[in-house]
Structure formats: C-alpha cells, structure tokens
C-alpha cells in the first residue's frame, strides 16, 4: 500500500485508479476544510498527489462522502468532476454499501437489529425527533454484535441512510453510546471515538464491476 505522511501519522492509500482514490483517514483529522478547520485530509491528499505526479496546475479532488473528525476509516475521493457526479448518483440510488465497526457501552439486549429514527439536525449535533417532518429525516441502519463483553460490545453497522451523526445519535438513543463520544452520552471523554468505517463497496463507474475496499 502507498503511504503519505500527515504530521504525526501515516495515511494509507487503500485504492487508486484514474477516477477514484480511497484512503484510511486517521481520527482527529477532518475530511474537508471548513470554517472551524483550516487543514483537512482532502487538502493534504491534494498536496501529496501534486508532488508525486509533478502536476503544475491545481489537483482536482473531492470527497464522495465524509467522516466526522473524530471518526477513522475509509474515505473515498473522486479525481475528476465526472467521477464525482457518477459516484453521487450511486449514493442517491443506494448503490454504495458502507460498513462500520463501533465499540459501545453496555450489554445489548439483541444480537442484531434494525434501528429506525427521525433525526433533526442542529448546530454541530443531531437529535432524535418524534416523527417525520420537513426538517426531521428518516435514519435507518442495521447492526449485529461481533463481540460482547461485561460492559461493552463491538458492533458491525450497515448504513441504510446517511444522516448527520447518524450512527452516533442512533446508538446513543438506543442506550449504548459509542465509547469516547461524550457529545452523545459516553462516560468516556476522548479526542477520538470508537467508530471506524471499515468497508465500502460500489459498482465501478466505468467497468461496472463491484469494487470492495476494506481495512
């Protein structure tokens, strides 16, 4: 695997062709630049590609999806505007499968389940709302317990929808906040949370063959 340095850590390139590039984002690094974050994975990856490929002009790169700053794992970027458009179409049509793993507090009552809630986005967080409305959007995921210990469990999570902070708020609402996620009720406060995007699968935009990228 290819690597590039990100100050105090190494970012791993998991997949790359002429259209897409996937990397393993470390926790603590935002996916994209924002008003709150001047440095991000996207800008660092652009600088790496520019230097590696000896490009004179600007490097086109845009995140197909984002991970929260506190979350680690697979992030997929489009290398052309056409690639981005086609991948966004895949997202809208539900053709991209995303699998996460999370360590949560407590003992789960069920070994597997489907969670359906309605989430209302507020500044820097989401809240569970009573019902669907023009503002509260349906959020759906499935989980299964991979390992249960006395006071914590490791879950595999499949996203059905992609709402803001969805996994974090839905698991918290269930009574099992992600370890380290004090924003959503964890008793442990850390700069990173025990949530990782471990697998993404999609039809390639050119060949149509299924591409699966895992950690």
SULVEN-V621733 format. One record per residue. N is the residue number from 1. RES is the residue in three letters. SS is DSSP state (alpha for helix, beta for strand, coil for the rest). PSI is psi as a letter, one per 30 degrees, with the letter a starting at -180 (none if undefined). D_LAST is the distance of its C-alpha to the last C-alpha in Angstrom with 1 decimal. Layout:
BEGIN
n = <N	N>
res = <RES	RES>
ss = <SS	SS>
psi = <PSI	PSI>
d_last = <D_LAST	D_LAST>
END
This chain:
BEGIN
n = <1	2	3	4	5	6	7	8	9	10	11	12	13	14	15	16	17	18	19	20	21	22	23	24	25	26	27	28	29	30	31	32	33	34	35	36	37	38	39	40	41	42	43	44	45	46	47	48	49	50	51	52	53	54	55	56	57	58	59	60	61	62	63	64	65	66	67	68	69	70	71	72	73	74	75	76	77	78	79	80	81	82	83	84	85	86	87	88	89	90	91	92	93	94	95	96	97	98	99	100	101	102	103	104	105	106	107	108	109	110	111	112	113	114	115	116	117	118	119	120	121	122	123	124	125	126	127	128	129	130	131	132	133	134	135	136	137	138	139	140	141	142	143	144	145	146	147	148	149	150	151	152	153	154	155	156	157	158	159	160	161	162	163	164	165	166	167	168	169	170	171	172	173	174	175	176	177	178	179	180	181	182	183	184	185	186	187	188	189	190	191	192	193	194	195	196	197	198	199	200	201	202	203	204	205	206	207	208	209	210	211	212	213	214	215>
res = <UNK	UNK	UNK	UNK	UNK	UNK	UNK	UNK	UNK	UNK	UNK	UNK	UNK	UNK	UNK	UNK	UNK	UNK	UNK	UNK	UNK	UNK	UNK	UNK	UNK	UNK	UNK	UNK	UNK	UNK	UNK	UNK	UNK	UNK	UNK	UNK	UNK	UNK	UNK	UNK	UNK	UNK	UNK	UNK	UNK	UNK	UNK	UNK	UNK	UNK	UNK	UNK	UNK	UNK	UNK	UNK	UNK	UNK	UNK	UNK	UNK	UNK	UNK	UNK	UNK	UNK	UNK	UNK	UNK	UNK	UNK	UNK	UNK	UNK	UNK	UNK	UNK	UNK	UNK	UNK	UNK	UNK	UNK	UNK	UNK	UNK	UNK	UNK	UNK	UNK	UNK	UNK	UNK	UNK	UNK	UNK	UNK	UNK	UNK	UNK	UNK	UNK	UNK	UNK	UNK	UNK	UNK	UNK	UNK	UNK	UNK	UNK	UNK	UNK	UNK	UNK	UNK	UNK	UNK	UNK	UNK	UNK	UNK	UNK	UNK	UNK	UNK	UNK	UNK	UNK	UNK	UNK	UNK	UNK	UNK	UNK	UNK	UNK	UNK	UNK	UNK	UNK	UNK	UNK	UNK	UNK	UNK	UNK	UNK	UNK	UNK	UNK	UNK	UNK	UNK	UNK	UNK	UNK	UNK	UNK	UNK	UNK	UNK	UNK	UNK	UNK	UNK	UNK	UNK	UNK	UNK	UNK	UNK	UNK	UNK	UNK	UNK	UNK	UNK	UNK	UNK	UNK	UNK	UNK	UNK	UNK	UNK	UNK	UNK	UNK	UNK	UNK	UNK	UNK	UNK	UNK	UNK	UNK	UNK	UNK	UNK	UNK	UNK	UNK	UNK	UNK	UNK	UNK	UNK	UNK	UNK	UNK	UNK	UNK	UNK>
ss = <coil	beta	beta	beta	beta	beta	coil	coil	beta	beta	beta	beta	beta	beta	beta	beta	coil	coil	coil	beta	beta	beta	beta	beta	beta	coil	coil	coil	coil	coil	coil	coil	coil	coil	coil	coil	coil	coil	coil	coil	alpha	alpha	alpha	alpha	alpha	alpha	alpha	alpha	alpha	alpha	alpha	alpha	coil	coil	coil	coil	coil	coil	coil	coil	coil	beta	beta	coil	coil	coil	coil	coil	coil	coil	coil	beta	beta	beta	beta	beta	beta	beta	coil	coil	alpha	alpha	alpha	alpha	alpha	alpha	alpha	alpha	alpha	alpha	alpha	alpha	coil	coil	coil	coil	beta	beta	beta	beta	beta	beta	beta	beta	beta	coil	coil	coil	coil	coil	coil	beta	beta	beta	beta	beta	beta	beta	beta	beta	beta	beta	coil	coil	beta	beta	beta	beta	beta	coil	coil	coil	coil	coil	coil	coil	beta	beta	beta	beta	beta	beta	beta	beta	beta	beta	beta	beta	coil	coil	coil	beta	beta	beta	beta	beta	beta	beta	beta	coil	coil	coil	coil	coil	coil	alpha	alpha	alpha	alpha	alpha	alpha	alpha	alpha	alpha	coil	coil	coil	beta	coil	coil	coil	alpha	alpha	alpha	coil	coil	coil	coil	coil	coil	coil	coil	coil	coil	beta	beta	beta	beta	beta	beta	beta	beta	beta	coil	coil	coil	coil	coil	coil	beta	beta	beta	beta	beta	coil>
psi = <k	l	l	k	k	i	c	g	l	k	k	k	j	f	k	k	a	f	e	l	k	k	l	j	k	l	k	f	k	l	e	l	k	a	e	f	j	f	k	l	e	e	e	e	e	e	e	e	e	e	e	e	g	h	k	e	a	k	k	k	k	k	k	e	l	l	k	l	e	f	k	l	a	k	k	k	k	k	f	l	e	e	e	e	e	e	e	e	e	e	e	e	g	g	f	k	k	k	k	l	k	k	k	l	k	a	k	k	e	k	f	l	l	k	k	k	l	k	k	k	k	l	j	g	l	l	l	k	l	e	l	k	a	f	e	k	k	k	k	k	l	l	l	k	k	e	k	k	a	e	g	l	k	k	k	k	k	k	k	e	l	i	l	k	g	e	e	e	e	e	e	e	e	f	g	i	l	k	k	f	i	f	e	h	g	k	f	k	j	l	f	l	l	h	k	k	j	f	k	k	k	l	k	k	f	e	f	f	k	k	k	k	k	l	none>
d_last = <11.3	13.6	14.0	16.5	18.2	18.4	21.4	20.2	16.5	14.4	12.3	9.8	10.5	7.9	10.8	14.5	17.8	21.2	20.3	16.8	14.2	10.7	9.6	7.7	10.8	12.2	14.3	17.9	17.7	18.9	17.4	21.0	24.4	26.8	30.1	28.5	25.9	27.2	24.0	20.7	17.4	19.1	22.2	20.5	18.4	21.8	23.5	21.1	21.5	25.2	25.7	23.6	25.3	28.6	29.1	32.4	32.0	29.5	25.9	25.0	21.7	21.1	18.2	17.8	16.7	16.6	15.0	17.6	18.2	17.4	14.0	10.6	7.4	7.3	11.0	12.8	16.1	19.1	21.1	24.3	26.3	26.5	22.8	22.5	25.4	24.0	20.6	22.6	24.6	21.6	20.8	24.5	24.6	21.7	19.9	16.5	14.5	12.2	10.7	10.5	11.0	14.1	16.5	20.0	23.5	25.8	26.2	25.4	28.4	26.5	23.6	22.6	24.1	24.2	25.0	27.3	28.7	30.4	29.1	31.3	29.8	31.7	31.3	28.0	27.4	27.8	30.2	30.7	33.9	36.3	36.1	35.2	37.0	36.9	34.9	32.8	30.1	28.8	25.3	23.7	20.6	20.0	18.6	18.6	18.8	16.4	18.4	21.7	23.4	26.8	26.0	22.4	19.9	16.1	15.7	13.5	14.8	15.4	17.1	20.3	21.7	20.4	22.8	23.0	21.4	21.4	19.1	20.6	24.2	24.0	22.7	25.3	27.9	27.1	27.9	24.5	23.3	19.9	20.4	21.3	22.1	25.8	26.4	25.9	27.7	25.5	27.8	25.5	25.5	22.7	21.5	18.0	17.2	15.1	13.2	9.5	8.4	5.3	6.6	9.6	12.2	15.5	18.5	18.8	21.7	23.7	23.0	22.2	19.9	16.8	13.6	10.3	7.1	3.8	0.0>
END
